[in-house]
Amino acid sequence: MIGSDYTLELCNVFHSGQVEPGSFLQRLTGGVKTGVILKDVSFITHSGEVTAILGSKGSGKRALLDVISRRVPSKGHILLEGVPLEEDHFRNTCSVVRHSTKLLPGLTVQQTLSMSLTKISGYLKSSKVKQVMADLALSQVSHKCVTSLTKSEYRRLVIGVQLIRDPIILLLDEPTWDLDPLNTYLVISILSNIAKKYGSAIILTMEKPRSDVFPFLDRVVYLCLGDVVYAGPTRNLLDYFGSIGFPCPQLENPLMYYLCLSTVDRRSRERFIESNHQIAALVEKFKVEGQSIMQGNPTEHSRIINPNKIQMNYGKPGGVKVLFMIYLRILLSIFNFKKNGIKQMSMRLLSLPIYFCILWVFYNEAKDYQRAFITKSGLIFNAMLGTYFISIMNTICLYGPYRTRYYQESQEGLYSGASLLLAWNLVSLPFSFISAFASAAIIYPILGDIAESMEYIYFALILWSCYIYAEQQSLAIMMVVKNGLNAAIINIYITCIYVMLASGVLRSYKGFEEWLFYLTYATHTRYASIFLHRNIFKQPTFNILPYDDEENCSSITNLIQTSSNLNATSNGNCRYASGKAFLTERFTSKNFAGDIYLSGDFNPDFNLGVSFAFSVGMMVLNKFLYLLPLPGYITDKFRE
């Protein structure tokens, strides 16, 4: 157990990694150029202190945070109270906040903080949430939606999501990025107050520190190309640089002055060489003379340690509790009257029925003539295709924020991708079920008698399986494709391929080569399409349909034209004697001979079962896919 007063110490830390952006092929094959990013970094910080890591772009600030959080391998020692800080220990007791962190839209400030606290409940939880909001000056906006916050309020809420877990060490990546001077001062002063009030060690990075934040920083670390130029208390900063011949001019911002001193000047070759030599000399000077300064006197700093501090949320919560919290978080983002909640509810419940209403407008006047075979087959095809595409659209539009939040929280080991998917499915399945059955009720009267309830239920179930399958396919692709438009394009291309191949509408199976015919067995569309067509065309109403009101095919049944009866006496207007003849032509191989209703491929229970087997199989596959470790360059882009 770590006491209220503790020390984090880095001793001779080295880290190597990617130093240049590489192409996709280079990253895949490991051909990206690497180099030493951190070189012999050492510094110390105590509980209740705010430590700023300063340096220009490319100096190694973010890499140092990654090393401390144990996200990347390193050489050297990172000690917490003299004990090596391991990744699991860091996840359980410390937190990281990145300026690119995204919060779920649709939730209020209070709900967001409450959803982040999983180990306690009731009055204690409510009190903790209110306390954190007060500490971060968010009490006045507690009921505002996350999407309605100002940039400063949003940044403070992101900090609060981690702060509510009572971390003993809080790492912040550019917490004042893109904030105006007033809000920069506010954020840094709040962090300083939190460090002293709760005894947390706060380590933050800054690229352009202002002079007004100088009093709130207890320690500062200057980095230049991975080397330490200075690491120690801010109260010793001016004396140290003054003693080695670099006093800060009056009326200058000391933080920026020494940051410029620690930055390589690239404006010309001569200045680059001169500044590089100067920085190398400063690095060597600090290694020789800076050790006593780096240690400081831990009894002198003015932090206030709260000896009665209760560690509220250490440790990893149970799997069931995490699953319930993710499930509740998704529900709360949907069931609210904010813009995002209305959008999610509308897309989940209304987008598919609206599309089917459009189909109803186009197909409502279809009559039972010979052309009804093609017309109603086209309606079935459009119903399937629309269900696939609406599912893809909804998933692409709605899943992105939850995916981003998962990739950010997975760094802390809070939950796995399988937990996210399970919670998503528990929320999504009831919505898609309602939507599919409502949509089926709109067009089924055109295809059959809705009074035959079981036939309608089977029809709706197949549409539901189409929705689930396309949704799971989209989730799998969104695991590696960040851009929503790109993910949608890939999904649509894949869907078009198996729909063109196996729907039996765009092309009859009889026209396929044998290998293409057998390839249809590997698609969800084959089983869904055969079931829907059999469900509709087995009805007696399709037996010997007339061509129109004047030409009755029933009187010339021997002249009905089929694929096997193309002769001079056949009637091209009377192509199909029954629904069975239509199914035989569209869904059997060129060598098929027999009764399709006796064929196992046309067994309705078989096709219904296999359709849902594809959907459930994709769910299970996604669970495994989201458990697989992905390359860092893939997971990192989702956190940006």
N, C-alpha and C positions, 0 to 999 in steps of 0.2 A: 504494500500500500504506500503510495506516494504522499508525503505530508504536504502541508500548506505552503512550505517554503522549499523550493527545489531549484535545480540548476540544469540547464541544457548546454552541453559542451560539444563542439565539433573540433576534432584534432586531426590535422594533416589529411584532409579529405580531398581525394582526387575523383574526377568523373569524366569518362569519355563517352561521346555520342555523336550523332549526326550533326555535321557543321554546315552542310549545304543541302538545299532542297533537291531531291532527285526525282526522276521520272517514276511512273508506276512500275515499269519493268525493273528499274534499278532497286526500288524498295522491295519488290517481290523476290528478287534474286540476291538481295543483300549487297548490292554493288554501290550503295550510297557512300559518299566520302565521309569518313569519321575522323575525329580528332579529340584532343584533350580540351574539355570545356571548363572544368574547375581544377585549379592547380594549388595544392597544398593550402586549402582553406581551413582556417582555425578561428573560432571566436566562441564566446561564452555569453549566455544570457540567463537571467534569474526570473523567478516567478514575480509577477507584478510589474514587469518592465515591458516597454514598447521598444522593439529593435527595428530600425529601418535598414533595408538593404538597398543601397543606392548604386547606380551605374547607368551608363548609356545603353542603348539597344545593342544586344549581342554580348553584354558583359558577363552573362551567366546568372542573372538574378532568378529567373524562373527555374533554371536547372538546379540552383541551390535549394529552392523550395521543394522541388521533386526529390532531391537527395534526402532532405530532412524528413519528408513524408514517406520515404522508403519506396517510392514508386519506381525508381531507377537504381541500378546497381552502382556501387561506389567503393572506393578503397579508403581506408582510414577508419576513424572511430567517431560514432555519434552516440553520446552517452547522456542518459537521463538519470540524474542522481548517481552517476558512476556506473550505471548498468547499460549495456548496449540497447539502443532503441530499435526493436524489431517492428516489422510491418504490422503484425496483428496487434501488438501493443499500441502502436500509433493509431490504428483504426479505432481501437476501443476507448482511447483516452484523449485523442487530439483531433483536430479538424483542419480542413483546408477550404478556403474561399477563393474562387477565381473570378476575375472581373467579367468573364464570359458566361458565368453561370446563369441558366434560364430557370424561371419558376413557372409552375403550371398556371395558365390563364384560367380565369373563371372563379378562382378562390379569393376570399378576402385576406387581408393581412393576418387577422386573428386565426382564421382557418388554416392558413399556410403554416404558421408557427405551431399550431396545435397538432397538425398532421406530422410535424417533424419530431414530436416528442412521443415516443412509443413505449417507454418503460414505466410511466406513471399515469394515473388517471384521476378523475374527480377533482376535488378542491385543490389539491396540491398541484395538479397540472394547470388548472385555471389560474392559480396564483403565479406560477412560473411564467406562463405566457404573458400575463399582465405586467410582470416585473421586467421581462425582456423588452416589451414594447415601450415601457417607460424609460428604460436605460437607453434605448435607441431613438427616443423622441418620435415614436410611432403611435402613441396612444390616440392622438387626434384623428388618425387615418385607419383605425383598427378595422372599420367596417367597409373600407374602400376596396374595390377590386384591384388585384395585382396589376392589371393592364391600365389602370387609371392613375397609378402612382407617378410622381416625378422621378427623374433620374436619380436624385439623391435618396429619396424615400425607397426606391427599388433596391438601390445598393445597400442601404442599411437593413432592409428586410432580408436580403441574401446573407448578410452577416449574421442576422438574428437566427436564421434557420440552423446555422452551425453553433452559434453561441448558446442556444437553448439547451444544447446537450452538455453544457458545462465542460468544455475542453480545458485541459490543463495547459495545452499549447495550441494557439490559434495562428495558422499561417494564412496570410492574405496576399493575393497576387493583384497588385495595382488597385487597391480599394478606392482610390480617388481618380481613377482613369476617366477623363472626359467630364470631370465635374468643374464647376466654376469655383473661384477662390473662396467664396463664402461657404459653400457646401464642402469643399475640401477641408477647410478649418473645422467645420462642424463634425465631419466624420472622424478626423484624427483626434479631436478633443474627446469625442465619445469613446473612442477606442482606448485612449489614455485613462479615462475615468473607469472604464470597465476593467482594465488591467489592474489598477490599484484597488478597486472595490472588491474584486473577486479573486485576486491573486493569480490571474492567468498570465502566461508568457505570450505576448503577441509579437509576431515577426511579420513584417510587411515589406513589400517592394514598392519603390517609387522611382519614377524616371526624372521628374522635374519638381523637386521639393521646394516649397515656398518658405520664406523666412519666418512667417507667423506660426508654422508648425514646429519650429525648433524647440520651444520649451516642452512640448509633449513627447519628444523622443528621448528615451533614456540612453539608448545605445545606437550606434550607427556603424554599418559595414560598407566600405567603398570597394567596389569590384571594378576591375578593368581587364577584359579579355580573360576572365577566370582567375586572375591574381588578386590578392587582398592588398589594397593600398593602405587601409586603416580599418581597424575593428576595435571598438572600445566605447566607453561612455562619451556622450556628447559634451559633457562638462570638461572633458580633457582634450576635446578636438582642437580648439584654438591654441591651447598651450603646446600640444604636440607638434602641430605644423609650424607654429611660430619658432619652436626650438630647433627645427631642422631647416629653417631659412625660408619658410613660406607663410608669413603672417597674413591674415585676412585683412584687406583694406577696410577702412571705416566706411560705414553705410553700405557695405556689400552683404549680400545674403551668404553666410558662411557655408550653408549646405550646398548651394549651387556653385559657389566659388571653388570649393574643393572637389565638387563633382566634375567641373570643367578641368581642374588640375589632374583628375584621374581619368581623363578621356583622351584617346588618341586623336590628334588633329590631322584630318585627312585632306585639308584644303590644298596641300601641295606636297611634293615628295620630300622637300627639305623639312617642312614642318612635321610631316609624318615621322621621319627619322629622329628629329630632335625630341618630339613628344614621346616617342617610343622609348628612347634612352632615358628620358626623365622619369617616366613611369616605372621602368625597370629599376632605376635607382631608388625610387620611393618604396617599391615592393621590398627590395633588399634591406633598405633602411628600417622598415617596419619589422621585418623578421628579426633584426638585431636588437632594436631598441623598443619595440612595441609590446613585448610580452607583459611587462609590468603594467602598462597602460591598459592592455586588453583585459586583464583580470579585474581591474578596478577594485573598489571596496564595497562588497555587497551590503555592508551595514549602513552605508552612507546614503543610498538612494531612498527616496521618500515614499516608496510604495506602502500601501496599507494592506496588510494581510488579514483576511477574515478567517479567524480560527474555527468559526462555527459553520463554515461553508459546507453545504451538503452536495455531494456529487450526485446529480439527479439522474443521469442517463448513461452512465458508463456501461460498457459491455454491449454485447450484441443481443437484441431482442429475439424472442422465439420466432420460428418460421411461420406459424399460424398467425401470430399477432402482426408480423410484418405484412403478410398477405392481406389480412383484414384492413390494415391501415392503407395499403395501396388501393385496395378495392374501395374503401371509403373515400379516399382522395379523388379517385376518378368519378365516383358518384357525385361528390360535392361540386366538382367542376362542371357537371352536367345539369344537376337539379338546382339551378339558381336562375334569377331573372336578369342576370347580366348579359351583355352582348354575346360573350363567348358561350355561355350556357345555353342561350336560345339557339345559337348557331349549331351547337352539337346536338341538341334535342331535335331540331328541324332536320338536320342531315340524316340522323339515325332513323327517324320515324316517317319523314315525309318525302325524301328524295326518291325512293323506289315507288311508292304509290303514285306520285306525280307523273313519273315516267310511264307507268301502266295506264294512267288516265289518258295520256297522249296516244298510247297504243289503242285504247278503246275508241278514241275519236276516229282513228284511221280504219279500224277493222269492224266497227259496230254494225255496219250495213252488209256484212258478208252474208250471202245466202247459200243455201245448200244446193249448189250446182256442181258440175264437174270441176270447175276451177276452185271449189272450196278445198280440194286436196292441197293445192299449192298455197292458197291463201291462208288456211289455218296452219299448215306446216310453217309458213313464213311467220305467223303470229307466235307460234311456239319458239321458233328460232330467235325472234326479236326479244321475246320474254327472257329466254336464257341469256342471250348476249347482253341485254340491258342489265340483268341482275349481276352478271360478272362485272360489267363496267361501273355500275353504281357502287358496288362493293369496293372496287379498287379506288374509286374517287373518294368515298367516305373514309377509307383507311388511310389513304395518303394525306388527306386534309386533317384528320383528327388524331392520328397516332404520333405525329412528329414531336409535339411538345413532351409527351410522356417518354418517348425514346430518348430525347435529349436529357431529360431529368434523370433517366435511368443510367445513362453513360456517365453522367456527372457523379451520381450517388454511388455507383458501383466502385469508384475509386476508394470510397470509404468502407467498402465491404458490407453495406447495409442490407443488400438483398441481391439475388441473382436475377438474370434475365428470365429464367423460368417462372419466378414468382411474379414478375411484371406481366408476362404473357397469360398466366393463369388468372390474375386479377382482371386483365383486359377482357379475356374471354368470358369471365363470369358476368361482366357488365354488358359486353357486346351481344352475347347470344340471346338474351331475352328481347332486346331491341330488334335484332334482325329477325327473330321469330315472329314478332308482332307485325313488322313491316312486310315480311314475305307473305303471311296469311292475308293481310289487308290487300296487298297487291294482287294476289291470286284471285281474291273475291271480285276484283274489278273486271278481269278479262275472262274468267272461267265461264260465265254465262254465254259468251260468244262461242266457246268451244264445246260446251256440254251443258248438262242439266245440273245446276248447283244444288238442286234438291237431293241429288245423290251425294250425300255428305262425305262418304268415305273416298269417293273418287276425287272430290275437291281437296280433301285433306292430303291425299297422296300427291296431288299436283302441287300443292303449297309446300309440302315437305321437300320435294325435289328442288323447287326454287330456293328454299332455305339452304339446302346442301350446296347449291351453286354459289350462294352468297358467302357461306362459310369458307368454301374452298378458295374463292378469289381473295377473301380477306386474309386467310392464312398465307397464301402465296405472296400477297403484298407485304405482309409482316416479315417474311423471309428475305425478300429483296431489300426492304428498308433496313435490314440489319447491316448491310454493307454499302448502300447507296444513300447518301445524305440528302441530296437535292430532290425535292418532291417531284418536280417536273421530270427529271431523269428516271426516277423510280416509276412514275406513272407510265412513261413511254415504254420502259422495259416490260412492265406488267402487261400493257396493252398488246405489244408485239407477241409475247408468249401466249396470251389468251387467244389472239387472232389465229395463231398457228394451230392450236389444238381444236379450235372451233371450226376452222376451215377443213381440217382433216377429218374430224369425227362427228360433226353434227348431222351428217346425212342429208342436209338440206342444200348446201352449196354444191355438193357433188355426191352422187350415189355411190354406195360402197361397191356396186358392181363394176364401176369404172376403175377401181384401184388395182394396182399390181398386188400380188399376194403379200409382199413385205409391208406395203402401206396398209393393207387391210388388217394385218396382225398388229401393226403399230397403233391402231385405234384402240386396242384393248388396254393400252397404257395411259389412256386419258379419262378424265372424269366426264368429259362431254359425251362420250359414247353412251355410257350407262344412263346419264340423265336424259339425253335426247331420245334414246330408244324407249325409256319408260314413259316419257311424256307423250310421244307419238302413239305408242300402244294404248296408253290411257285414253286418248281422244279417238283414234281411228278404229278402235274395236267396236265402236257404237254402231248399232243397226242402221242409223240414219245415213251412213255412208255407203250403203249397199245400192249399187246401180243408180247413181245420181244422174238426173237429166243434165243436158248441156245448158239449156235455158228453158223458158216457158213453152217454146214451140217445138223443140227437138228433145224427145224423150228417149234416152238410151235403153230403157227397160224393154222396148220392143225390138231391139237389135242387139241383144246380149251376145249373140255369136259374132257380131261385128266389132266388138270392143277391141280397140287397138292397144296392145301391150308390147313390151320389149321383145317378146317371143312370138308375136303375131303381127308382123308388119307386112301386109299384103294389100293387094289392090282392092279387096272387098271390105277391109277394115275401115272404121270411121275414126278419123283423127280427133274429132270432137268428143268422142266417148272413150277416154283412155283407161280409166280404172273402173273395174266392175265392183270393187269394194275397198274398204279400208285395208283389208288384208292384202289385196293386190298391190296397193300403194306401198305398204310397209315392206313387202317382199322385194319390190323394185329398189327401194331406197336403202335398205339396211341389211341386205344379204350379199354374200360374196358371189362372184361370177359363176362359181361351180355349185352353188347351193341348189338342192332339189329336195322338196319336202314341205311340210306344214310348219310355218314359222311359229305358230302358237304352241307347237310341241317341241320347239328348239329351246335348249337351255339358255341360249343367249337372249331370248325374249321373255324369260320368266320374270314377271314383275317383282316378285320378292327378291330375286337375285339382283336385279338392276337397282332397286331401291337400297338394298343393303350395301352394294359395292359403291354407290354414289356417296353414302355417308361414311363408308370405310375410307374413301379418298379424303373426305373432309377431316375426319378424326385423325387419319394418318398424318395429314399436314400439320395438325395441331401438335401431335407427338413429335414430329420431325422438328418443328420450330423450337420445342422445349430443348431438344438436344443441340440445335444450332446455336441457341442463345447461351448455352453452357460452354460452348467451345471457346477457347482463348483466341482472340483476334489479334493481328499485328497492331502494334502501337500506333502506326500512322493511320489506321482505320478508326480506332476508338478515339484518338485525339481529335479528329475532325468533327466528331459529333458533340464534343464538349465545348467547341468554340462558339 
